[in-house]
Amino acid sequence: MLTTPFITFLASLAFFHCSEFLLAYAFMRHELSLSSWLVSKPYAVAMAFALFEYWLESWLLPGWKIGSGGMGYLAWSGLALVLLGEGIRKLGMFTAGGNFTHNIRTERHPAHSL
């Protein structure tokens, strides 16, 4: 059953991955690849566990996820933290501009500046 918190979770994931890819496209187009979507095997395993946790909590503690208005206090709190974290991350990406990359650097790139 698709509940409001679950749809919100899926929408948050979609926004995260699409915005990460678009910002990588905007700032580091020459490094763009499939890995710019930030999906890997360990990430897929983590998401599988997140889905399992969601359904387990929904089954054992339904009032935590689904309140009278569609979302309970825990779901609203989680959404607020997601939005705060995304805002801080995206602000950092915009601040870094052309120095932003998803690829971890092990040595200084000639065009890199702080």
C-alpha positions as CSV (number, residue, x, y, z in Angstrom):
1,M,0.0,0.0,0.0
2,L,1.4,3.4,-1.0
3,T,1.0,5.8,1.9
4,T,1.8,9.5,2.0
5,P,5.1,9.0,4.0
6,F,6.2,6.3,1.5
7,I,5.5,8.5,-1.5
8,T,7.3,11.4,0.3
9,F,10.3,9.0,0.8
10,L,10.3,8.1,-2.9
11,A,9.9,11.7,-4.0
12,S,12.8,12.7,-1.7
13,L,15.0,10.1,-3.2
14,A,14.1,11.1,-6.8
15,F,14.8,14.8,-6.0
16,F,18.2,13.9,-4.4
17,H,19.4,11.8,-7.3
18,C,18.1,14.0,-10.1
19,S,19.4,17.2,-8.5
20,E,22.9,15.6,-7.8
21,F,23.1,14.6,-11.4
22,L,22.0,18.0,-12.7
23,L,24.4,19.9,-10.5
24,A,27.2,17.5,-11.6
25,Y,26.2,18.3,-15.2
26,A,26.2,22.1,-14.4
27,F,29.6,22.2,-12.6
28,M,31.7,19.2,-13.8
29,R,30.2,18.2,-17.1
30,H,33.5,16.7,-18.3
31,E,33.4,14.2,-15.4
32,L,29.8,13.2,-15.9
33,S,29.1,9.5,-15.9
34,L,26.6,6.9,-14.7
35,S,28.3,7.1,-11.3
36,S,27.1,10.7,-11.1
37,W,23.6,9.3,-10.3
38,L,25.2,8.2,-7.0
39,V,23.7,4.7,-7.1
40,S,26.0,1.7,-6.2
41,K,25.6,-1.8,-4.9
42,P,26.2,-0.8,-1.2
43,Y,23.7,2.1,-1.7
44,A,21.1,-0.3,-3.1
45,V,21.6,-2.6,-0.1
46,A,21.1,0.3,2.3
47,M,17.9,1.4,0.5
48,A,16.6,-2.2,0.7
49,F,17.2,-2.1,4.4
50,A,15.5,1.3,4.6
51,L,12.5,-0.1,2.9
52,F,12.4,-3.1,5.2
53,E,12.7,-0.7,8.2
54,Y,9.8,1.4,6.8
55,W,7.5,-1.5,6.3
56,L,8.4,-3.1,9.7
57,E,7.7,0.2,11.5
58,S,4.5,0.7,9.6
59,W,3.4,-2.8,10.7
60,L,4.5,-2.6,14.3
61,L,3.9,1.1,15.0
62,P,1.5,2.4,12.4
63,G,0.8,5.7,14.3
64,W,4.4,6.7,14.0
65,K,4.3,6.8,10.2
66,I,0.7,7.6,9.4
67,G,-1.1,10.2,11.4
68,S,-4.7,11.4,11.1
69,G,-3.6,13.8,8.3
70,G,-1.7,11.3,6.3
71,M,1.7,11.7,8.0
72,G,2.6,11.3,11.6
73,Y,4.9,13.5,13.7
74,L,7.9,11.1,13.0
75,A,7.4,11.4,9.3
76,W,7.1,15.2,9.4
77,S,10.3,15.4,11.5
78,G,12.1,13.1,9.1
79,L,11.0,15.2,6.1
80,A,12.1,18.4,7.9
81,L,15.6,16.9,8.5
82,V,15.8,15.7,4.8
83,L,15.0,19.2,3.6
84,L,17.5,20.8,5.9
85,G,20.2,18.4,4.9
86,E,19.5,18.8,1.2
87,G,19.5,22.6,1.6
88,I,22.9,22.6,3.3
89,R,24.3,20.1,0.8
90,K,23.0,22.0,-2.3
91,L,24.3,25.3,-0.8
92,G,27.7,23.8,-0.4
93,M,27.6,22.5,-4.0
94,F,26.7,25.9,-5.3
95,T,29.4,27.5,-3.2
96,A,32.0,25.1,-4.5
97,G,30.9,25.8,-8.1
98,G,33.4,24.5,-10.6
99,N,35.4,22.9,-7.8
100,F,32.5,20.6,-6.9
101,T,32.9,16.9,-7.9
102,H,31.5,13.6,-6.9
103,N,34.9,12.0,-7.6
104,I,37.2,11.9,-4.5
105,R,40.5,13.6,-5.2
106,T,43.7,12.0,-3.8
107,E,45.9,14.8,-5.2
108,R,45.5,18.5,-6.1
109,H,44.0,19.2,-9.5
110,P,45.8,22.1,-11.3
111,A,42.5,24.1,-11.7
112,H,41.3,23.4,-8.2
113,S,41.1,26.3,-5.7
114,L,39.6,26.8,-2.3
